[in-house]
Amino acid sequence: MANRTLTRIVAGAAISLLLVFAAACSDDGGGGDDNGSGAETPRATVERGTIGGAGIPSNPRPGRGLENALTLDDGIAMWKERPASEDRTGVTDDTIKLGRYSGASGPTAAFEAFWDPTLQMLIKRVNEAGGIHGRKLELITRDDQFNPSVTVQVVQQLVEQDKIFAMFMPVGNAPHLAVAEYEIEKGVPSLWTYDGQANFIEPESARSEYPGLLADLLNGKIMADYVLSQKPNAKVAAIYQDDSTGKPAFDGFKYVIEQGGGSITAGIGYDVTTSEMTAQARQAVDSNPDWIMYYGVPTNAMNMIKALKETIGDDTPVILRGLLPAEGVSQYMDGVTYVQQSIVDPMTAPDNKTFDQLKAVAEEDGVPFQLILSSLALGNFEHLVRVLELAGPDLTREGVLDAMEQGFDGSWTCSICVAPTLLSENDHWTYESARVLKWHEDTKTPEFRTDVLDYETSHGKGLRGNFPEFPCKPETCPWKD
């Protein structure tokens, strides 16, 4: 039921621009906050790398039509050679073979209609420009129907039959939970996985796993921090999707609100199949809050706001997860506060040339284009290209993991990111920044309510050390040393 609703959300034309991140990975099963366990991927025995340390001459090569976003440069390589004992599965003299699983025939089919064609289009541009260190990219996407039992079969095929080098941008909370331990055991890097749960992120036991979303738990903290900045000791009613997407966000929100001296007047979970949100809105209003927080899929958000404004006639301030107002529904967003999660959009970055370039390239290649979904694929792809360039011409799995931990040092920002990418041995979260905005329907523009907010784990502002589930352990919080 939840999955059918998710498909309907994305397919609806009036709502399509509302999607940002985690709705893609909403599911009704799997989860918990247990961290992954499995065979540790050995640390490389080579010296710590530096960007450009391989001594390869710089040779910038823009991807055709995407000059603002996609530039290859073998000169940034960190190592020229890696130890002979390292794993080169999926790498030949002229090819790097990557894999991904996603529900092309299941509830995420509406996403895949844009994601896989966009990724293949971007790969075409990289290969035309000479590839990465002379190798062309190959991406095999297999349909897992967004069904974890099928995901297991698909991943085994990708790893054991297709012999991929790494996973790139696989999709789904529950599918990822079903295969993460296997990936770790096999030493297969899983890069920018679309799973917003805080599972399998402990570098000491899951070094090869890298999320491609801002954590739902952290989303809750961002929203709570803003509410408390506006109303100290705020009383808040929270309406949340009661599954593995909404529940962690509510838990993070509640924890931060209560730590900050505020209180939750009502915690109202709802099933994602709910089509009418008046009862939940009424329950929130009747609890007499200073603010109302909502975390869930966009259609229910609009139904909830409509009920507040039209049915109940209430004007309590509302804060939502990341949304973009779309034609036909934006009137309900007037005066509503929302979180922009890590990626900019044309309304907040009108001078950014990337969006027009991406659209033009898609039209040239006859590829389906949807502004937000296509841009999300591009953002992750920019990161992939950079890490493969950083890892150098002697590409190994161990080398790409070293490049992930050492090469994203905060000196580089993707073309549509709101902040630089900063990763480390203790920080595997690519997206840990946000801005809070308020929508104004009369001008159809957002108002920036904050500057870019830093929630970097590497700065001590992320999950680690700020939630009971993620305590500082020896050597895991170097910012406290």
SEKE-958407 format. One line per 2 residues: their letters; for each residue y, z, x of C-alpha. Coordinates in nm, 2 decimals. Example, Ala and Ser with C-alpha at 12.3 -4.5 7.8 and 13.67 -1.06 7.14 Angstrom:
BEGIN
as> -0.45 0.78 1.23 | -0.11 0.71 1.37
END
This chain:
BEGIN
ma> 0.00 0.00 0.00 | 0.24 0.10 0.27
nr> 0.16 -0.22 0.46 | 0.22 -0.45 0.16
tl> 0.55 -0.28 0.10 | 0.65 -0.34 0.47
tr> 0.58 -0.71 0.43 | 0.79 -0.73 0.12
iv> 1.08 -0.55 0.30 | 1.09 -0.81 0.58
ag> 1.03 -1.11 0.36 | 1.31 -1.03 0.12
aa> 1.61 -1.24 0.21 | 1.87 -0.99 0.10
is> 1.73 -0.72 0.31 | 1.61 -0.92 0.61
ll> 1.91 -0.83 0.83 | 1.87 -0.46 0.76
lv> 1.57 -0.43 0.99 | 1.63 -0.29 1.34
fa> 1.35 -0.12 1.52 | 1.09 0.11 1.38
aa> 1.02 -0.04 1.04 | 0.81 -0.29 1.23
cs> 0.57 -0.02 1.33 | 0.57 0.20 1.02
dd> 0.21 0.28 0.92 | 0.03 0.53 0.70
gg> -0.23 0.65 0.94 | -0.30 0.76 1.29
gg> -0.08 0.98 1.50 | -0.01 1.34 1.58
dd> 0.17 1.43 1.89 | -0.13 1.45 2.13
ng> -0.05 1.29 2.46 | -0.28 1.02 2.60
sg> -0.54 1.10 2.85 | -0.75 0.87 3.06
ae> -0.80 0.75 3.41 | -0.48 0.78 3.62
tp> -0.36 0.45 3.76 | -0.34 0.52 4.14
ra> 0.00 0.53 4.30 | 0.05 0.25 4.54
tv> 0.02 0.34 4.91 | 0.31 0.11 5.01
er> 0.66 0.24 5.10 | 0.90 0.29 4.82
gt> 1.07 -0.04 4.73 | 1.43 -0.14 4.71
ig> 1.58 -0.42 4.50 | 1.58 -0.73 4.73
ga> 1.38 -0.54 5.00 | 1.13 -0.82 5.04
gi> 1.38 -1.03 5.22 | 1.33 -1.34 5.00
ps> 1.64 -1.56 4.98 | 1.83 -1.53 4.65
np> 1.78 -1.84 4.43 | 1.94 -1.78 4.08
rp> 1.80 -2.02 3.82 | 1.93 -1.99 3.46
gr> 1.70 -2.06 3.17 | 1.82 -2.38 3.00
gl> 2.05 -2.30 2.72 | 2.03 -1.92 2.78
en> 2.26 -1.89 3.07 | 2.41 -1.57 2.93
al> 2.08 -1.39 2.90 | 1.81 -1.54 3.12
tl> 1.84 -1.59 3.49 | 1.55 -1.59 3.74
dd> 1.60 -1.49 4.10 | 1.31 -1.44 4.33
gi> 1.55 -1.28 4.58 | 1.54 -0.94 4.39
am> 1.18 -0.89 4.49 | 1.10 -0.54 4.62
wk> 0.78 -0.62 4.82 | 0.66 -0.94 4.98
er> 0.30 -0.82 5.02 | 0.09 -0.55 4.85
pa> -0.23 -0.38 4.97 | -0.53 -0.60 4.95
se> -0.72 -0.34 4.75 | -0.48 -0.37 4.45
dr> -0.57 -0.53 4.12 | -0.47 -0.90 4.08
tg> -0.65 -0.97 3.76 | -0.48 -1.24 3.55
vt> -0.28 -1.37 3.85 | -0.36 -1.71 4.01
dd> -0.16 -1.92 4.26 | 0.02 -2.08 3.97
ti> -0.02 -1.86 3.66 | 0.05 -1.51 3.53
kl> -0.16 -1.45 3.21 | -0.02 -1.20 2.96
gr> -0.16 -1.08 2.63 | -0.05 -0.92 2.31
ys> -0.19 -0.81 1.97 | 0.01 -0.83 1.65
ga> -0.06 -0.87 1.28 | 0.01 -1.24 1.23
sg> -0.20 -1.25 0.92 | -0.14 -0.89 0.81
pt> 0.15 -0.68 0.70 | 0.36 -0.76 1.00
aa> 0.32 -1.14 0.95 | 0.69 -1.17 0.86
fe> 0.78 -1.03 1.20 | 0.53 -1.25 1.39
af> 0.68 -1.56 1.22 | 0.97 -1.50 1.45
wd> 0.84 -1.30 1.74 | 0.56 -1.51 1.88
pt> 0.75 -1.85 1.85 | 1.05 -1.69 2.01
lq> 0.85 -1.55 2.30 | 0.68 -1.89 2.36
ml> 1.02 -2.06 2.35 | 1.15 -1.82 2.61
ik> 0.84 -1.87 2.83 | 0.90 -2.24 2.81
rv> 1.25 -2.19 2.96 | 1.12 -1.97 3.24
ne> 0.85 -2.22 3.33 | 1.09 -2.51 3.32
ag> 1.31 -2.32 3.57 | 1.02 -2.30 3.82
gi> 0.85 -1.98 3.69 | 0.85 -1.65 3.86
hg> 0.77 -1.66 4.23 | 0.63 -2.01 4.17
rk> 0.40 -1.90 3.89 | 0.42 -2.01 3.53
le> 0.38 -1.76 3.25 | 0.11 -1.78 2.99
li> 0.11 -1.55 2.68 | -0.20 -1.52 2.46
tr> -0.12 -1.36 2.12 | -0.42 -1.25 1.91
dd> -0.41 -1.15 1.55 | -0.53 -0.80 1.48
qf> -0.42 -0.80 1.11 | -0.24 -0.48 1.18
np> -0.58 -0.31 1.15 | -0.67 -0.07 1.43
sv> -1.04 -0.15 1.41 | -0.96 -0.52 1.46
tv> -0.71 -0.42 1.74 | -1.00 -0.27 1.93
qv> -1.19 -0.60 1.92 | -0.89 -0.81 2.00
vq> -0.79 -0.60 2.30 | -1.14 -0.60 2.44
ql> -1.13 -0.98 2.41 | -0.79 -1.00 2.59
ve> -0.90 -0.77 2.87 | -1.26 -0.87 2.92
qd> -1.27 -1.23 2.82 | -0.92 -1.36 2.87
ki> -0.87 -1.15 3.18 | -0.50 -1.08 3.12
fa> -0.28 -0.93 3.38 | -0.09 -0.70 3.13
mf> -0.01 -0.65 2.77 | 0.35 -0.74 2.66
mp> 0.52 -0.64 2.34 | 0.21 -0.56 2.13
vg> 0.29 -0.43 1.79 | 0.22 -0.11 1.59
na> 0.18 0.26 1.60 | -0.17 0.29 1.47
ph> -0.30 -0.02 1.65 | -0.16 0.12 1.98
la> -0.32 0.46 1.92 | -0.66 0.29 1.88
va> -0.65 0.11 2.21 | -0.42 0.30 2.45
ey> -0.70 0.51 2.61 | -0.90 0.19 2.67
ei> -0.60 0.02 2.83 | -0.54 0.32 3.06
ek> -0.91 0.33 3.16 | -0.91 -0.04 3.24
gv> -0.58 -0.01 3.43 | -0.41 -0.27 3.21
ps> -0.03 -0.22 3.19 | 0.11 -0.22 2.84
lw> 0.47 -0.31 2.86 | 0.73 -0.26 2.58
ty> 0.48 -0.17 2.31 | 0.63 -0.15 1.96
dg> 0.53 0.21 1.89 | 0.80 0.47 1.83
qa> 0.57 0.77 1.84 | 0.57 0.99 2.14
nf> 0.20 0.93 2.23 | 0.07 0.81 2.56
ie> 0.40 0.85 2.75 | 0.30 1.11 3.00
pe> 0.33 0.93 3.34 | 0.07 1.15 3.50
sa> -0.20 1.04 3.25 | -0.06 0.73 3.11
rs> 0.13 0.57 3.39 | 0.06 0.21 3.26
ey> 0.21 0.27 2.91 | 0.57 0.18 2.83
pg> 0.72 0.20 2.48 | 0.94 -0.08 2.35
ll> 1.12 0.14 2.09 | 1.35 0.43 2.09
ad> 1.14 0.73 1.99 | 1.15 0.84 1.63
ll> 1.17 1.20 1.74 | 1.47 1.12 1.95
ng> 1.63 0.93 1.66 | 1.62 1.25 1.47
ki> 1.80 1.43 1.75 | 2.07 1.16 1.77
ma> 2.14 1.20 1.40 | 2.14 1.58 1.41
dy> 2.37 1.59 1.71 | 2.62 1.37 1.52
vl> 2.61 1.57 1.20 | 2.66 1.90 1.39
sq> 2.96 1.74 1.58 | 3.12 1.67 1.24
kp> 3.02 1.99 1.06 | 2.92 2.29 1.27
na> 2.64 2.49 1.11 | 2.59 2.20 0.87
kv> 2.36 2.24 0.57 | 2.16 1.91 0.54
aa> 1.92 1.76 0.29 | 1.68 1.53 0.46
iy> 1.50 1.25 0.29 | 1.23 1.09 0.50
qd> 0.94 0.85 0.48 | 0.64 1.08 0.50
ds> 0.42 0.90 0.76 | 0.40 0.86 1.13
tg> 0.74 0.70 1.15 | 0.95 0.92 0.93
kp> 0.78 1.26 0.99 | 0.86 1.27 1.37
af> 1.22 1.18 1.30 | 1.25 1.46 1.04
dg> 1.08 1.70 1.28 | 1.33 1.62 1.55
fk> 1.62 1.63 1.31 | 1.52 1.97 1.17
yv> 1.46 2.12 1.51 | 1.81 2.02 1.65
ie> 1.99 2.12 1.33 | 1.84 2.46 1.32
qg> 1.89 2.51 1.70 | 2.25 2.43 1.65
gg> 2.30 2.69 1.38 | 2.26 2.46 1.08
si> 2.00 2.46 0.81 | 1.78 2.22 0.60
ta> 1.86 2.27 0.24 | 1.57 2.04 0.13
gi> 1.31 1.84 0.32 | 1.21 1.56 0.09
gy> 0.92 1.34 0.20 | 0.84 1.03 0.00
dv> 0.56 0.77 0.00 | 0.67 0.43 0.15
tt> 0.54 0.26 -0.17 | 0.81 0.44 -0.37
se> 1.04 0.19 -0.54 | 1.28 0.42 -0.72
mt> 1.46 0.69 -0.52 | 1.67 0.86 -0.79
aq> 1.44 1.17 -0.80 | 1.47 1.22 -0.42
ar> 1.85 1.16 -0.43 | 1.88 1.41 -0.72
qa> 1.67 1.67 -0.53 | 1.89 1.63 -0.22
vd> 2.22 1.67 -0.42 | 2.09 1.97 -0.61
sn> 2.03 2.15 -0.28 | 2.41 2.15 -0.23
pd> 2.42 2.00 0.12 | 2.71 1.92 0.35
wi> 2.53 1.60 0.46 | 2.23 1.39 0.35
my> 2.01 1.24 0.62 | 1.77 0.95 0.54
yg> 1.50 0.81 0.77 | 1.27 0.54 0.64
vp> 1.25 0.17 0.55 | 1.57 -0.02 0.45
tn> 1.48 -0.10 0.09 | 1.43 0.27 0.01
am> 1.76 0.35 0.19 | 1.95 0.11 -0.03
nm> 1.78 0.24 -0.34 | 1.86 0.60 -0.24
ik> 2.23 0.52 -0.17 | 2.26 0.32 -0.49
al> 2.12 0.62 -0.69 | 2.36 0.86 -0.51
ke> 2.67 0.64 -0.59 | 2.59 0.47 -0.92
ti> 2.34 0.70 -1.10 | 2.44 1.04 -0.98
gd> 2.80 0.97 -0.88 | 2.78 1.19 -0.56
dt> 2.99 1.13 -0.25 | 2.82 1.36 0.00
pv> 2.83 1.21 0.35 | 2.51 1.02 0.43
il> 2.37 0.93 0.78 | 2.09 0.67 0.81
rg> 1.87 0.54 1.08 | 1.98 0.21 1.24
ll> 2.08 -0.04 0.98 | 2.29 -0.35 0.95
pa> 2.46 -0.42 0.62 | 2.36 -0.75 0.47
eg> 2.51 -0.97 0.20 | 2.42 -0.85 -0.15
vs> 2.36 -0.49 -0.05 | 2.64 -0.39 0.18
qy> 2.85 -0.25 -0.10 | 2.61 0.04 -0.12
md> 2.67 0.11 0.25 | 3.05 0.16 0.21
gv> 3.14 0.48 0.39 | 2.78 0.54 0.51
ty> 2.72 0.64 0.87 | 2.44 0.48 1.07
vq> 2.29 0.47 1.42 | 2.29 0.16 1.63
qs> 1.99 0.19 1.85 | 2.02 0.05 2.20
iv> 2.08 -0.32 2.10 | 2.41 -0.47 2.01
dp> 2.47 -0.72 1.72 | 2.73 -0.99 1.65
mt> 2.94 -0.75 1.44 | 2.98 -0.49 1.72
ap> 2.98 -0.74 2.01 | 3.15 -1.06 1.87
dn> 3.23 -1.20 2.21 | 2.86 -1.18 2.33
kt> 2.75 -1.54 2.38 | 2.38 -1.45 2.38
fd> 2.34 -1.47 2.00 | 2.48 -1.82 1.97
ql> 2.28 -1.94 2.27 | 1.96 -1.80 2.13
ka> 2.02 -1.96 1.79 | 2.10 -2.29 1.95
va> 1.79 -2.29 2.16 | 1.57 -2.20 1.86
ee> 1.72 -2.49 1.66 | 1.67 -2.73 1.95
dg> 1.30 -2.63 1.97 | 1.24 -2.61 1.60
vp> 1.16 -2.24 1.63 | 1.22 -2.00 1.33
fq> 1.53 -1.78 1.40 | 1.63 -1.45 1.25
li> 1.92 -1.28 1.43 | 1.78 -0.93 1.47
ls> 1.41 -1.01 1.51 | 1.47 -1.29 1.75
sl> 1.71 -1.08 1.96 | 1.47 -0.79 1.98
al> 1.21 -1.03 2.13 | 1.47 -1.16 2.38
gn> 1.57 -0.81 2.49 | 1.21 -0.72 2.58
fe> 1.16 -1.06 2.74 | 1.46 -1.01 2.97
hl> 1.30 -0.69 3.09 | 0.97 -0.86 3.15
vr> 1.12 -1.14 3.36 | 1.31 -0.88 3.57
vl> 1.01 -0.66 3.64 | 0.79 -0.96 3.74
el> 1.06 -1.08 3.97 | 1.10 -0.73 4.12
ag> 0.72 -0.69 4.17 | 0.73 -0.98 4.42
pd> 0.52 -1.28 4.50 | 0.20 -1.08 4.57
lt> 0.18 -0.97 4.21 | -0.05 -0.68 4.14
re> -0.09 -0.43 3.85 | 0.00 -0.15 4.08
gv> 0.30 -0.34 4.21 | 0.44 -0.40 3.86
ld> 0.41 -0.03 3.77 | 0.59 0.06 4.10
am> 0.86 -0.19 4.00 | 0.89 -0.04 3.66
eq> 0.94 0.31 3.80 | 1.16 0.21 4.10
gf> 1.33 -0.11 4.01 | 1.51 -0.01 3.69
dg> 1.75 0.22 3.86 | 2.05 0.18 3.61
sw> 2.21 -0.10 3.80 | 2.11 -0.37 3.55
tc> 2.18 -0.41 3.18 | 2.01 -0.67 2.96
si> 2.24 -0.92 2.79 | 2.23 -0.74 2.45
cv> 2.17 -0.38 2.55 | 2.43 -0.12 2.50
ap> 2.35 0.06 2.83 | 2.17 0.00 3.16
tl> 1.80 0.04 3.18 | 1.69 0.35 3.37
ls> 1.32 0.43 3.43 | 1.15 0.65 3.68
en> 0.82 0.82 3.75 | 0.90 1.08 3.48
dh> 1.08 0.84 3.24 | 0.90 0.55 3.07
wt> 1.15 0.50 2.78 | 1.35 0.18 2.82
ye> 1.57 0.24 2.51 | 1.74 0.58 2.51
sa> 2.10 0.51 2.41 | 2.28 0.47 2.08
rv> 2.61 0.46 1.90 | 2.71 0.60 1.56
lk> 2.90 0.37 1.33 | 3.04 0.38 0.98
wh> 3.05 0.08 0.75 | 3.37 -0.03 0.57
ed> 3.30 -0.27 0.29 | 3.66 -0.37 0.23
tk> 3.68 -0.53 0.57 | 3.30 -0.58 0.61
tp> 3.32 -0.43 0.95 | 3.17 -0.12 1.12
ef> 3.39 0.15 1.27 | 3.27 0.30 1.60
rt> 3.24 0.68 1.54 | 3.11 0.74 1.89
dv> 3.11 0.58 2.23 | 2.77 0.49 2.37
ld> 2.56 0.81 2.36 | 2.34 0.89 2.66
ye> 1.99 1.02 2.57 | 1.83 0.93 2.90
ts> 1.52 1.12 2.99 | 1.62 1.07 3.35
hg> 1.95 1.25 3.28 | 1.77 1.54 3.11
kg> 1.89 1.43 2.76 | 1.57 1.27 2.62
lr> 1.25 1.42 2.49 | 1.15 1.60 2.81
gn> 1.28 1.95 2.83 | 1.46 1.93 2.49
fp> 1.16 1.97 2.25 | 0.88 2.22 2.25
ef> 0.62 1.94 2.25 | 0.77 1.81 2.58
pc> 0.82 2.11 2.81 | 0.92 2.07 3.17
kp> 0.62 2.10 3.40 | 0.61 2.09 3.78
et> 0.79 1.78 3.90 | 0.85 1.64 3.55
cp> 1.22 1.75 3.52 | 1.37 1.66 3.85
wk> 1.72 1.69 3.70 | 1.66 2.06 3.68
d> 1.56 2.10 4.04
END
